[in-house]
Amino acid sequence: MSNQSLALVAYGPISRGQWKLQHAIPRPIRPDEALVRLVASGVCRADIHIGDAATEGNTNPGIYYPRILGHEGSGFVEEVGSAVTSVKMNDPVITSFASCGECYNCDDDHPAYCIDGFEHNFVGEKEMYSASSNGDFDIAASFFGQSSFAKMAIVKARSLVNVSGLGVTNEELRLFAPLGCGIQTGAGAMTTIADVKPNQDVAILGVGGVGQSAIMAAAMRQCRTIIAIDHTRSRLELAKSLGATHTIQTSDPNIDLVAEVLKITGQRGVHVSLDTSGVQKLAKASWDFVRCLGKVLQVGLAKPLDKWDISMADHMNSGKQIIGCVQGDAIPQNYIREMIGWYKAGKLPVEKIVNFYPVEEYHRAFQDMEDGKTIKPILVWNDSCQSKI
C-alpha cells in the first residue's frame, strides 16, 4: 500500500490563503512512532492561532512554515515502530498531546505539565513529509506529536491512545476524534483538577468546545449550580441543553458579571470558576466571584502577555486558589478510555457539540467555528478524497 496521501499543509497564515490540501508522503517512521491512517481530525482553535501567525518579526520557535498542523485525530494503525508496544497493526486509536515521559512531572503522572511540553507539542519537527516522491522531506509536522491534518499521520507513541476492546464503532471513532484535546481539557478541568462535587456551584466563562465539555462534566458530577457565561446566545442555549442551570450573556453592555453570579449563588459565589476565554477582564471577574477557598482555573489565552493584578492581602485572606489548567491534567491513555465509557453510558453527549465536514471543505469548517455556527468541527478523511492542487 502506498503511503502517499492528502495533507492540509500550511505554507503561511491561513488568512493570506496559504493553506493547501495536497498530496504528501511521510518519511519512514522511527522506533518510537506509528503510522496512523486517520478517519477524522478535530479542529481546535490552537491550530488556527498557530497556523495564522506571520513569521515576520516573530521570534516564537513554534511559528514557521511549511508545516502540517492538527492535534485531534482518530483512525487505525498502519505501521508500528520497533519500540512501540502500546498498539499493533489495525488497532483503532485516538491521538492526544505529546510529552517527554522522562521529566519529574511525567514521572509523577502529570504529562500535561511536561517540562519540555512546548517543544514536544508546539515546535514539532521539520523534514517529515515530502510533496513529491522524488523530493526532499521538506514539510514539518509532529505538532502535538501527531499533526493530524494528514490522512497518513506519523504519531509519537506517547500521543497514541489504543481504544481497541471498547466496542467503538467506525461512526463512533470519527465522533471521538476531538477527545484528545478540547473535550479532554474541559472535562478534565472539572473532574480531575477541580474534582467538583454534587453540592457545588461552578461557572464556565466561554462555552466553546472546552467550555461545553466542562459543562457536560459538571452536569455528570451533579453540580448544584452550573453557570454558562458567553457573548453568543446560541452557545448559551446549547449549554442549557447540556446541563447549564443558568446563563449570562456578556454581550449586554449593562451586565455586571460579578453581581449576576453572586445573585445566582445567593451572594456566596461559586466554588469553581473555569475561564476558557482568556479575556483579561473576564479572568479577573472570575476571581472576584469565586467564594473564599474556591478555585479559579485558567485555560484560555486571548493575549499571551495579558495579566491581572490581585491584592496580596485579598488573596491571602480569601484562601482562593488560582490554578493553571492544561489538558485537564489528564493521562490520555486512561482518561480518553474513561470518557468513552461516559459517552456510552449517556453521560457525555459529545455528538451535540460537533459537526462533520469533508476535509475538502476545511475553509467552511474553520469559518463556521469562527462564526459560532459550529462548536467543534470534525474533518472527515474519505477514501475518495481528491487533491485540489
Backbone hydrogen bonds, N-H to C=O, Kabsch-Sander energy under -0.5 kcal/mol:
donor,donor_aa,acceptor,acceptor_aa,energy
5,S,24,A,-1.8
7,A,22,Q,-2.5
8,L,149,F,-3.2
9,V,7,A,-0.9
9,V,20,K,-3.1
10,A,67,R,-3.1
11,Y,9,V,-0.7
11,Y,18,Q,-3.4
14,I,51,G,-0.9
16,R,13,P,-1.4
17,G,14,I,-2.0
18,Q,13,P,-1.4
20,K,9,V,-2.8
22,Q,7,A,-2.5
22,Q,20,K,-0.7
24,A,5,S,-3.1
25,I,130,S,-3.1
27,R,128,M,-2.7
33,E,30,R,-1.9
34,A,155,V,-2.2
35,L,79,E,-2.5
36,V,34,A,-0.6
36,V,153,A,-2.9
37,R,76,F,-3.1
38,L,36,V,-0.9
38,L,151,K,-3.1
39,V,74,S,-3.2
40,A,74,S,-1.7
41,S,379,L,-2.6
42,G,72,E,-2.1
43,V,377,P,-2.1
44,C,42,G,-0.5
47,D,44,C,-1.2
48,I,44,C,-1.0
49,H,45,R,-2.9
50,I,46,A,-2.5
51,G,47,D,-2.2
52,D,48,I,-0.8
53,A,50,I,-1.1
58,N,55,T,-1.8
59,T,57,G,-0.6
63,I,60,N,-2.0
64,Y,62,G,-0.7
67,R,10,A,-2.0
68,I,140,A,-2.2
69,L,8,L,-0.6
73,G,95,T,-0.5
74,S,40,A,-1.9
75,G,93,V,-2.2
76,F,37,R,-2.3
77,V,91,D,-2.1
78,E,35,L,-3.5
79,E,35,L,-1.5
81,G,33,E,-2.2
83,A,31,P,-1.6
84,V,81,G,-1.6
85,T,83,A,-0.5
90,N,77,V,-2.9
91,D,88,K,-2.0
93,V,75,G,-2.8
94,I,161,V,-2.1
95,T,73,G,-2.6
96,S,159,S,-2.3
97,F,180,G,-0.6
107,D,103,C,-2.5
108,D,104,Y,-1.2
109,D,106,C,-1.6
110,H,105,N,-2.8
113,Y,110,H,-1.9
114,C,111,P,-1.8
117,G,114,C,-2.2
120,H,116,D,-2.1
121,N,117,G,-2.3
122,F,118,F,-2.4
123,V,118,F,-1.5
124,G,119,E,-1.5
125,E,141,A,-2.6
128,M,139,I,-2.2
129,Y,139,I,-1.9
130,S,25,I,-2.1
135,G,132,S,-1.3
138,D,136,D,-1.6
139,I,129,Y,-2.2
140,A,66,P,-2.1
141,A,125,E,-2.9
143,F,68,I,-0.5
144,F,121,N,-2.5
145,G,120,H,-0.7
145,G,142,S,-1.9
146,Q,143,F,-1.5
147,S,70,G,-0.5
147,S,143,F,-2.4
148,S,70,G,-1.6
149,F,69,L,-2.2
151,K,6,L,-2.7
153,A,36,V,-2.8
153,A,151,K,-0.7
155,V,34,A,-3.0
155,V,153,A,-0.7
156,K,145,G,-2.8
157,A,32,D,-2.6
159,S,156,K,-1.8
160,L,157,A,-1.5
161,V,94,I,-2.0
162,N,160,L,-0.5
163,V,92,P,-2.4
163,V,161,V,-0.5
166,L,163,V,-1.2
173,L,169,T,-2.4
174,R,170,N,-1.6
175,L,171,E,-1.8
176,F,172,E,-2.3
177,A,174,R,-1.3
179,L,176,F,-2.0
180,G,177,A,-0.8
181,C,178,P,-1.4
183,I,178,P,-1.4
184,Q,178,P,-0.5
184,Q,179,L,-0.7
185,T,181,C,-3.0
186,G,182,G,-2.0
187,A,183,I,-2.5
188,G,184,Q,-2.4
189,A,185,T,-1.6
190,M,186,G,-1.2
191,T,187,A,-2.7
192,T,188,G,-2.3
193,I,188,G,-2.2
194,A,189,A,-2.5
196,V,190,M,-2.3
200,Q,197,K,-1.8
202,V,225,T,-3.0
203,A,272,V,-2.0
204,I,227,I,-3.0
205,L,203,A,-0.5
205,L,274,L,-2.8
206,G,204,I,-0.7
206,G,229,I,-3.7
212,Q,208,G,-2.9
213,S,209,G,-1.6
214,A,210,V,-2.0
215,I,211,G,-2.0
216,M,212,Q,-2.2
217,A,213,S,-2.1
218,A,214,A,-2.6
219,A,215,I,-2.6
220,M,216,M,-2.2
221,R,217,A,-1.9
222,Q,219,A,-1.4
223,C,218,A,-2.3
224,R,200,Q,-1.6
225,T,200,Q,-1.3
227,I,202,V,-2.6
228,A,226,I,-0.6
228,A,246,H,-2.7
229,I,204,I,-2.5
230,D,248,I,-2.0
233,R,231,H,-0.5
236,L,232,T,-1.7
237,E,233,R,-2.3
238,L,234,S,-2.0
239,A,235,R,-2.4
240,K,236,L,-1.9
241,S,237,E,-1.5
242,L,238,L,-1.1
242,L,239,A,-0.6
243,G,239,A,-0.6
243,G,240,K,-0.8
244,A,239,A,-2.6
245,T,226,I,-1.8
246,H,226,I,-2.0
248,I,228,A,-2.3
250,T,230,D,-2.0
250,T,248,I,-0.7
252,D,249,Q,-1.1
255,I,252,D,-1.8
257,L,255,I,-0.8
260,E,256,D,-2.5
261,V,257,L,-2.3
262,L,258,V,-2.4
263,K,259,A,-2.2
264,I,260,E,-2.3
265,T,261,V,-1.9
266,G,263,K,-1.4
267,Q,262,L,-4.5
268,R,265,T,-1.4
270,V,289,F,-1.9
271,H,201,D,-2.1
272,V,201,D,-1.6
273,S,295,K,-2.4
274,L,203,A,-2.6
275,D,273,S,-0.5
275,D,297,L,-2.8
276,T,205,L,-2.9
276,T,274,L,-0.7
277,S,205,L,-0.6
283,A,279,V,-2.7
284,K,280,Q,-2.1
285,A,281,K,-1.9
286,S,282,L,-2.1
287,W,283,A,-1.2
288,D,284,K,-1.7
289,F,285,A,-2.1
290,V,286,S,-0.7
290,V,287,W,-0.5
291,R,270,V,-2.6
293,L,318,S,-1.9
294,G,291,R,-2.2
295,K,271,H,-2.8
296,V,321,Q,-3.5
297,L,273,S,-3.5
297,L,295,K,-0.6
298,Q,323,I,-2.4
299,V,275,D,-2.5
299,V,297,L,-0.5
300,G,275,D,-1.8
302,A,278,G,-1.1
303,K,278,G,-0.6
306,D,303,K,-2.5
315,H,311,S,-2.6
316,M,312,M,-2.5
317,N,313,A,-2.6
318,S,314,D,-1.7
319,G,315,H,-1.3
321,Q,294,G,-2.6
323,I,296,V,-3.3
323,I,321,Q,-0.6
325,C,298,Q,-2.7
326,V,324,G,-0.6
329,D,326,V,-2.7
330,A,327,Q,-1.6
334,N,331,I,-2.1
335,Y,331,I,-2.8
336,I,332,P,-2.0
337,R,332,P,-0.5
338,E,334,N,-1.7
339,M,335,Y,-2.6
340,I,336,I,-2.1
341,G,337,R,-1.6
342,W,338,E,-2.0
343,Y,339,M,-2.6
344,K,340,I,-2.5
345,A,341,G,-1.3
346,G,343,Y,-1.9
347,K,342,W,-2.9
348,L,342,W,-0.8
350,V,348,L,-2.5
352,K,349,P,-1.9
353,I,350,V,-1.8
354,V,351,E,-0.5
355,N,376,K,-1.5
357,Y,378,I,-2.7
359,V,380,V,-1.9
361,E,358,P,-2.6
362,Y,359,V,-1.3
365,A,361,E,-2.0
366,F,362,Y,-2.7
367,Q,363,H,-2.3
368,D,364,R,-2.7
369,M,365,A,-1.8
370,E,366,F,-2.2
371,D,367,Q,-2.7
372,G,368,D,-0.6
372,G,369,M,-0.6
373,K,368,D,-1.7
374,T,368,D,-1.7
376,K,353,I,-1.9
378,I,355,N,-2.4
379,L,41,S,-3.2
380,V,357,Y,-2.9
381,W,39,V,-1.9
382,N,380,V,-0.9
385,C,382,N,-1.9
388,K,21,L,-0.9
